[in-house]
Amino acid sequence: MLKKKKKLKTTTTTTTTTTNILNIHVEKNAIKDIGEGVVAFPQGLTITDNTEQRNGTKYDIKSMDMSEYKGNLTADHGFSIRSIIGKTTGLRKIANKRVTIDGIKFAVKESSLAQFAYNMLKAGFATDFSIETTGPYPDDEGIYNNSKLLGLSLVVIGNNKSATVNTILRNSIKQSQDVNVDVTDLNSLLLKNSINSSKQMLKKKKKLAKRENSIENITAAINAAIAPVAEKLEKVEKAVFNSSVKEPKFKKSKESGISIISEFSQMDYTERHKLQLNNAWDALRTGNVSAMRKLREINKFHVEKLQEAKIVSNSMDVADFGNFVISPELLTDIEGVRSNFQALLGKVKFKETLSLQMSYLKRDGDIDMTSVDKDASASVNANLKPVKEYDATIATKDLEELAAVTPIATSATRFLAVDMLDDIAQGYRTDYDRKKAQLVIARLQQAVDVTNYKSSFATDTDVNTAKSLIDVIVNIAGTVENGTFILNHSSYWRLVKAAMGAGISGPLASLFTTGDIPLMLGRPYIVVPNELLPNLDTATTKTFVIDGGNVTIDQGLFYADLSTFSGRTSGGLKYDLSTEAAYEESGVVKSAFQRNELVLRGAFFRGGAVRDDEKVAGLSAPGVS
């Protein structure tokens, strides 16, 4: 809390200045005791920053002058030599937003008060620091400009009534006496504490005795008054109540299982999404406090729904996401001209994790149980069970972060703000799926690159085209009994054309069959967007950037056991909006605030691997006649 302490007059200016005291609190677990009077703050102790204080004012850290502060630490804002108890270390400004120190060296060999302060800080009793500054009064916006940092003080409560504090005080006196430091101040403080403690104890005993006498008198009077009534009640209870006692029945609450009760649950998700965008726009562009509160409420609701749907971990909260949490419905409902990758992603597993590294097993071979010799007379190895080692290796991969920043001129969103922001949010969400789907395809390609389970696509006759598909199955028939075909839309119609060319009653008439699960040659198939795979019967390829390197996709079709793929994401899609962020474009740093822009940023972590390369086969895109 900021307090005015006194006015100072200078000889160089007519400006009236004031000395301010700002309280800072430090937790015990944020302190590391180095020993011999030295403590460190591993995370740095912020002694002031540019956030708004309780009285509505704040400091401009950039213009704050720290040159006159010599690093002295005092006790209780004392201004005498005796009040100096140590020196601070590592004073610095962080990004012109806050001022921190790295540690304190207490003068334990020079001052018994310093020894006491050091012990109190370590024990967690002295937890309050405060700074002293001087400078002009705050401007019309409540900002202290050109202030000067003068001092830092540790607040020690001298007449604390705690017995633990008095024990620390006695230990401090002994430690100071051991190094021949004067302890007059601490002896006076101990005497004052003891006197106050005795007074408080005596006062408490008198109050307690008086209270006990009053309670005894009242209790006796009540017992005498209710005795006849109690006797009658006992008779009634025996005659009536005891004969009709039943075990209470418990009813399940109608609200059981309901974890989220909100006004937003009654809204259609598209309506809620528009409301979220409108409030985000008002909060960021106009600073509307009501809009910011509503945006936080919607974000919290979306996090709870994501947790309810088990899309993100229950240990995550709103702070782990950006300032714009995309709704769970938007995670699955992608409409419009953008590609839909859910057909593929719905068949593979991407697990949510809090780690930025994934581990998985790559197994070689399998368990093989063999016959056991039961004839004890024929062999010394009778009834011995054969040993079969489990041959597998543990592999690890770091999750890869993907992100993008999209600046939008305010003039472009002036009339179509919600529509444009909605379209961009959909774009980020679609690319979130796109990048996961690309990872799946890239890992399948890398698997066939290792095993060389690649077949050629025959185009000389329609019948040979079908044989090409069978060759793919044969490649991994020994390890995969019921795999899944993956091909793009163009390749799908290329095979349909081949089936039609063979005639209605030809050998390819049953190439595709419909039903609950569409089949191709009796196996399930997935048709993915053309951007994921090259077209069959063409010499084209696709290239994806995975883990910082290029993976070239030259297979037009894959056949695989998709359960062999393991995927991970961490934190889901994080989405932020800002009107003050800076971004770099072609080596040039640009300011959204200066350019009157709204900047959107999306980011997430992905990882994935094929655990068994032997369960993937491919069909090369180029046709062979």
Buried (B, 14 or more C-beta within 10 A) or exposed (E): EBEEEEEEEEEEEEEEBBBBBBBBEBEEEEBEEEEEBBBBBEEBBBBBBBEEBEEEBBBBBEEBBBEEBEBBBBBBBBEEEEBBBBBBBBBEBEEEEBBBBBBBBBBBBBBBBBBBBBBBBBBEBBBEBBBBBBBBEBEEEEBBBEBBBBBBBBBBEBEBEEEEBBEBBEBBBEBBEEEEBBBEBBEEBBEEBEEBBEEEEEEEEEEEEEEEEEEEEEEEEEEEEEEEEEEEEEEEEEEEEEEEEEEEEEEEEEEEEEEEEEEBEEBEBEEBBBBBBBBBBBBBBEEBEEBBEBBBBBBBBBBBBBBEEEBBBEEBEBEBBBBBBBBBBBBBBBEEEBBBBBBBBEBBEBEBBEEBEBEBEBEEEEEEEEEEEEEEEEEEEEEEEEEEEEEEEEEEBEBBEBEEBBBBEBEEBEEEBBEBBBEBBBBBBBBBBBBBBBBBBBBBBBBBBEBEBBBEBBBEEBBBBBEBBEBBBBBBEEBBEEBBBBBBBBBBEBBEEBBBEBEEEBEBEEBBEEEEEEBBBEBBBBBBBBEBBBBBBBEEBBEBEBEEEEBEBBBBBBBBBBBBBBBBBBBBBBBBBBBEBBBEEEEEEBEBEEEEBBBBBBBBBBBBBBBBBBBBBBBBBBBEE
